[in-house]
Amino acid sequence: MLRSCACILAFVTTLNFASAAPCGGHGDKSSMLVSTAWLADHLHDRNLTILSVGAESDYQKGHIPGALYLSYDDIHLMQGPTNLTVELPSMAQLRDVFRNLGVNSDSHVVLYFATQRSASITTRAFLTLDAMGMGARTSLLDGGMPVWQSEGRAVTTDVRPVALGNVEPCPQNDIIVELDYVRSNLHQRGVAIVDARAAEYYTGKSVPQGKRAGHIPGATNIAYTTLLDDAGKLKSAGALREQFRAAGIQPGDRVVSYCHIGQQATVVYFAARYLGFDARLYDGSWEDWSAHKELPAETSVGK
């Protein structure tokens, strides 16, 4: 379990990230999302690090000036010690990945997806930085590269030189939950378990290969794709709040999201944090729960 850091967060809501190097804490609605207009105005900020997430070939075809490529393979474990598909690497490994991308302790990191298909990979990258204690200094570019390009903004194939960064993780213990936590909080008042998969998997109509049908008992369903609009932008806070309310999530609830392997659910995690909820990711997700045959699974086909 990750240990929390008791450092004081010095953060201003005007997106002036240069004032101090915070340790820990999370972002909020004022910092988690930046517009293309904002980014265009801040491309030359001293402490700005822009990272493109998705296929490297898309980055090579053209990227936002100054952006570097963040490989998804570098920020998760495939079949690690827990034998699960997507899990957080060690903090030491993540430190080296982001230092090699020039990230410093006072950096403002802006992540963007190269194509809309990479949206959940990008929110997974956000969660990774959040787990490292950089959440309050990390933003997503609303709409990513597709919106940037649709507005006719500058694109380049040049790759800027990088100086080794000095970021030091401040691991947070309020990001990831494991199977025992979820099992202990089934139908628990104040804990909303959210299945981020498409409804067909939630109901049990479709069954993932090698997995059981259905969902974690008591879980509600908010398909991750429904949180973005057709342009790939995050829906308005009002629209998101209504989706969460319609799914039975109450103000003050802790939102625990899961999906197939812990990737799609990070879109729900991001939206929940954006709305001010205490959010967690069940990283093992259905891959983990389904493998434990002694645990119940619930279906709702035809309901």
Legacy VTK file of the C-alpha trace (Angstrom):
# vtk DataFile Version 3.0
C-alpha trace
ASCII
DATASET POLYDATA
POINTS 303 float
0.000 0.000 0.000
1.324 3.408 -0.907
2.231 5.695 1.995
0.890 9.209 2.164
3.135 12.225 2.455
2.435 14.856 5.079
3.923 17.697 3.098
1.949 20.918 2.770
0.505 21.675 -0.640
1.241 25.167 -1.889
-1.048 25.577 -4.857
-2.926 28.488 -6.328
-6.084 27.961 -8.361
-5.058 30.391 -11.100
-2.888 27.681 -12.674
0.280 29.456 -11.553
2.171 26.246 -10.895
5.576 27.863 -10.625
5.227 29.186 -7.098
6.411 26.116 -5.175
7.119 22.406 -5.402
4.192 20.681 -3.657
4.280 17.230 -2.193
1.095 15.227 -2.507
-2.525 16.248 -2.625
-4.889 16.209 -5.592
-6.018 18.582 -8.256
-9.517 19.971 -8.578
-11.769 21.468 -11.222
-9.549 24.557 -11.494
-6.379 22.611 -12.297
-7.226 19.189 -13.729
-8.325 20.366 -17.159
-6.821 23.014 -19.438
-8.191 24.308 -22.727
-6.364 24.487 -26.021
-6.449 28.287 -25.754
-4.795 28.158 -22.336
-2.090 25.815 -23.548
-1.393 27.924 -26.638
-0.846 30.927 -24.350
1.475 28.997 -22.011
3.588 26.938 -24.417
6.755 28.721 -23.331
6.223 28.607 -19.557
9.476 27.689 -17.856
8.060 24.847 -15.802
5.656 23.384 -18.385
6.073 19.762 -19.524
3.708 18.591 -22.278
3.398 14.837 -22.801
1.701 13.096 -25.710
0.038 9.780 -24.844
-0.903 7.160 -27.427
0.869 5.534 -30.341
4.426 6.709 -30.941
3.691 6.801 -34.669
1.009 9.422 -34.056
3.500 11.511 -32.096
6.038 11.240 -34.889
3.505 12.372 -37.509
3.043 15.627 -35.634
2.658 16.878 -32.087
2.142 20.035 -30.083
5.324 22.145 -30.110
7.554 21.202 -27.198
5.655 18.016 -26.406
7.500 14.791 -25.602
6.259 11.241 -26.027
5.172 9.256 -22.967
5.128 5.517 -23.626
2.207 3.764 -21.970
4.360 0.656 -21.604
6.616 2.599 -19.228
3.899 3.438 -16.713
2.219 0.115 -16.047
3.173 -3.481 -15.388
1.939 -6.280 -17.622
1.632 -9.560 -15.705
3.578 -8.228 -12.737
3.975 -9.846 -9.306
0.182 -9.943 -8.857
-0.257 -11.664 -12.249
-2.655 -8.893 -13.321
-2.495 -7.078 -16.622
-2.244 -3.371 -15.732
-0.771 -2.398 -12.374
1.307 0.520 -11.136
5.080 0.005 -11.365
7.286 0.871 -8.421
7.727 4.516 -7.493
11.438 4.198 -8.291
10.643 3.066 -11.830
8.100 5.841 -12.324
10.536 8.411 -10.939
13.078 7.419 -13.587
10.497 7.483 -16.392
9.395 11.018 -15.629
12.862 12.301 -14.812
13.952 11.121 -18.261
11.145 13.263 -19.660
12.499 16.297 -17.839
9.832 16.441 -15.139
10.876 18.397 -12.061
9.245 18.660 -8.669
7.830 22.054 -9.637
6.732 21.077 -13.149
3.231 21.584 -14.427
2.581 18.479 -16.526
-0.022 18.670 -19.291
-1.079 15.329 -20.761
-2.912 14.982 -24.037
-4.161 12.071 -26.096
-2.931 11.810 -29.672
-6.234 10.295 -30.821
-9.533 9.874 -29.013
-8.862 6.130 -28.782
-6.140 6.998 -26.284
-8.397 8.891 -23.863
-8.415 6.183 -21.183
-4.656 5.672 -21.526
-4.226 9.382 -20.863
-6.394 9.355 -17.747
-4.402 6.319 -16.608
-1.269 8.466 -17.005
-2.987 11.159 -14.917
-3.769 8.635 -12.180
-0.134 7.492 -12.253
1.120 11.025 -11.644
-1.566 11.479 -8.993
-0.278 8.351 -7.232
3.221 9.846 -7.368
2.020 12.985 -5.585
1.910 15.139 -8.732
-1.883 15.261 -9.086
-2.178 18.906 -8.083
0.363 19.831 -10.756
-0.997 17.696 -13.598
-3.668 18.631 -16.142
-5.362 17.039 -19.128
-5.723 18.983 -22.349
-9.460 19.043 -22.976
-10.118 17.303 -26.284
-6.466 16.420 -26.816
-4.692 16.560 -30.155
-7.885 16.208 -32.276
-9.309 19.457 -30.907
-5.907 21.197 -31.062
-5.598 20.318 -34.749
-9.230 21.119 -35.564
-8.539 24.680 -34.416
-5.598 25.015 -36.781
-3.016 25.333 -34.018
0.702 24.758 -34.522
1.976 21.204 -35.008
5.584 20.079 -35.376
7.679 16.969 -35.886
10.656 18.514 -34.080
11.656 16.812 -30.822
13.071 19.208 -28.282
16.165 18.330 -26.242
15.504 17.162 -22.694
17.454 17.798 -19.517
17.157 15.172 -16.793
14.466 16.162 -14.313
14.543 15.975 -10.531
10.992 14.899 -9.654
10.812 12.874 -6.453
7.609 10.860 -5.893
5.547 11.490 -2.818
3.446 8.283 -2.885
-0.243 8.690 -2.043
-2.284 6.056 -0.227
-5.699 7.306 -1.365
-5.533 6.336 -5.038
-5.557 2.538 -5.325
-7.703 0.002 -3.480
-7.324 -3.752 -3.591
-9.681 -6.705 -3.577
-10.051 -6.897 0.199
-11.207 -3.290 0.357
-13.844 -3.819 -2.308
-15.016 -7.086 -0.757
-15.366 -5.361 2.621
-17.408 -2.501 1.186
-20.068 -4.263 -0.871
-23.402 -2.460 -0.346
-21.652 -0.188 2.151
-23.333 3.177 2.677
-21.032 5.988 1.537
-19.023 3.811 -0.864
-20.161 3.830 -4.486
-18.609 1.065 -6.577
-18.749 2.030 -10.252
-18.306 -0.322 -13.197
-16.836 1.748 -16.052
-17.246 -0.926 -18.737
-19.807 -0.867 -21.540
-23.282 -1.798 -20.313
-23.239 -5.153 -22.136
-20.406 -6.350 -19.893
-21.959 -4.878 -16.754
-25.257 -6.677 -17.316
-23.633 -9.945 -18.321
-25.033 -9.919 -21.863
-21.449 -10.046 -23.149
-18.785 -11.997 -21.305
-15.089 -11.051 -21.454
-12.936 -13.897 -22.738
-11.821 -16.126 -19.899
-13.798 -14.140 -17.307
-17.150 -14.528 -15.591
-20.325 -12.727 -16.615
-21.710 -9.754 -14.771
-20.393 -7.245 -12.265
-19.395 -6.748 -8.644
-22.555 -7.016 -6.510
-24.065 -3.630 -5.775
-21.961 -1.820 -8.357
-23.560 0.817 -10.547
-22.636 1.385 -14.178
-21.205 4.538 -15.756
-19.624 3.548 -19.060
-16.430 5.551 -19.404
-17.256 6.596 -22.975
-20.360 8.464 -21.772
-18.273 10.954 -19.809
-16.814 12.510 -22.958
-18.623 14.372 -25.719
-18.326 13.621 -29.434
-15.200 15.797 -29.692
-13.491 13.896 -26.872
-13.893 16.734 -24.390
-14.948 16.081 -20.817
-18.626 16.861 -20.401
-19.589 19.871 -18.321
-19.517 19.582 -14.547
-23.304 19.882 -14.490
-23.784 17.072 -16.987
-21.283 14.851 -15.177
-22.906 15.545 -11.833
-26.276 14.511 -13.249
-24.794 11.257 -14.603
-23.339 10.433 -11.207
-26.627 11.308 -9.487
-28.587 9.143 -11.933
-26.241 6.260 -11.121
-27.156 6.586 -7.441
-23.973 8.325 -6.293
-24.599 10.764 -3.479
-22.611 13.867 -2.483
-19.898 12.782 -0.067
-19.698 9.224 -1.372
-16.332 7.631 -1.997
-16.287 6.585 -5.655
-14.442 3.333 -6.333
-14.199 2.613 -10.054
-13.191 -0.545 -11.868
-13.342 -1.914 -15.421
-11.760 -4.856 -17.243
-8.119 -4.295 -16.227
-7.898 -0.853 -14.577
-7.612 1.436 -17.606
-11.109 2.519 -18.690
-12.051 3.083 -15.061
-9.512 5.901 -14.786
-11.855 8.075 -16.878
-14.443 7.654 -14.102
-11.695 8.288 -11.538
-10.750 11.519 -13.302
-14.358 12.705 -13.604
-15.032 11.897 -9.945
-11.982 13.849 -8.760
-12.976 16.682 -11.093
-16.377 16.813 -9.379
-14.771 16.824 -5.936
-15.475 13.229 -4.928
-13.038 11.126 -2.939
-12.098 8.761 -5.773
-10.230 5.454 -5.816
-9.346 2.885 -8.482
-9.736 -0.838 -7.952
-6.681 -1.561 -10.048
-7.198 -5.312 -10.298
-10.712 -4.654 -11.609
-12.870 -7.426 -13.099
-9.773 -9.394 -14.087
-8.962 -9.791 -10.382
-12.505 -10.156 -9.022
-13.578 -12.683 -11.652
-10.542 -14.864 -10.972
-11.655 -15.364 -7.369
-14.395 -17.921 -7.927
-15.452 -17.723 -4.280
-16.579 -14.118 -4.789
-20.110 -13.436 -6.055
-20.909 -11.951 -9.450
-24.188 -10.233 -10.232
-25.936 -10.089 -13.621
-28.822 -7.892 -14.729
-29.629 -8.985 -18.302
-33.146 -7.935 -19.221
-33.610 -5.591 -16.281
LINES 1 304
303 0 1 2 3 4 5 6 7 8 9 10 11 12 13 14 15 16 17 18 19 20 21 22 23 24 25 26 27 28 29 30 31 32 33 34 35 36 37 38 39 40 41 42 43 44 45 46 47 48 49 50 51 52 53 54 55 56 57 58 59 60 61 62 63 64 65 66 67 68 69 70 71 72 73 74 75 76 77 78 79 80 81 82 83 84 85 86 87 88 89 90 91 92 93 94 95 96 97 98 99 100 101 102 103 104 105 106 107 108 109 110 111 112 113 114 115 116 117 118 119 120 121 122 123 124 125 126 127 128 129 130 131 132 133 134 135 136 137 138 139 140 141 142 143 144 145 146 147 148 149 150 151 152 153 154 155 156 157 158 159 160 161 162 163 164 165 166 167 168 169 170 171 172 173 174 175 176 177 178 179 180 181 182 183 184 185 186 187 188 189 190 191 192 193 194 195 196 197 198 199 200 201 202 203 204 205 206 207 208 209 210 211 212 213 214 215 216 217 218 219 220 221 222 223 224 225 226 227 228 229 230 231 232 233 234 235 236 237 238 239 240 241 242 243 244 245 246 247 248 249 250 251 252 253 254 255 256 257 258 259 260 261 262 263 264 265 266 267 268 269 270 271 272 273 274 275 276 277 278 279 280 281 282 283 284 285 286 287 288 289 290 291 292 293 294 295 296 297 298 299 300 301 302
